[in-house]
Amino acid sequence: MLQITSQSAHAFQLSEFRDHVGIGYTDDDPALQRSLDAAITYWEHATGNYTRDTTFTLDWYTASSVVAVSGGTLVMSAVSRLAPDGATSATVTSDWFLTRDLGQYVVRLTDAGDYRNGYRYTGTFTVTAAAVEPTAKAAIYGLGNHLFTYRSVGEEVMVHQVPFTVRAIMQMYSRGIM
């Protein structure tokens, strides 16, 4: 399980988003800001592509584990081993290393590492975000526009799907193609 423990503020500008959605007035700025913030969070959770510096913990139970994040540089800072009863833990950071394999990050046990079956391992990781690519920005703004346009709790006629182009870009990022 990946659990975010801290994130920096995002760098997306409301004025640029307002221009993207074609609104030339500021009356709807609070709703636009909420839609933009939600779109960024949705993008990050759906794709694992972080647009801002993020620190998180990750649990795993095997001798290697994929860390499905992108959008910057990933660093592992600490690993703990927790006993099955949850009562005892030990710091085992030196038993593990972080590497890239087939376009994704993987936590692996070192040759001298001590892996214990049935134990839970918890690592702390930090993503230092890279500049957001134009394709990702367009998808985030498209998603934000969708959330702004259909912000009512319930639509009377039909449920509106996320536009195809936004879904297609999100799928490329979530699979590591972009």
C-alpha angles and dihedrals in degrees: 000000000000114000121183112224100178141000134184120234115277119252098222114123122225091215091057091047091048089053091048093054092044100243113143098184134069101223092100096044095116092053091043091051092049090049092048093047091048092048092053092049091046091049093050095048095043098046106024086230105132118207094190139036107287135182119199144161123234129196125209138169104198138073089261134021136189115238101207102205134116140162098091145358120322124210128183114215107172142009127193130190115217122199118237090253090055091229101105134043138175134198107245102164093135090058091066139055135188120232141162119250125175093343097312137087119255130189109217137183114249119238090255094040123122112229119186119198114231094026124115119232120205123192133188115221136180127204115204101204122232125213111293111252117237092244092055091046091052090051092048091049090046090051090046090051090051091050091048095048094047099035096133115112091232130019115213098214111032146335112264117222124218106268115269095241092055092047091048093052091046091052092052091052095044091052092048095246094125 
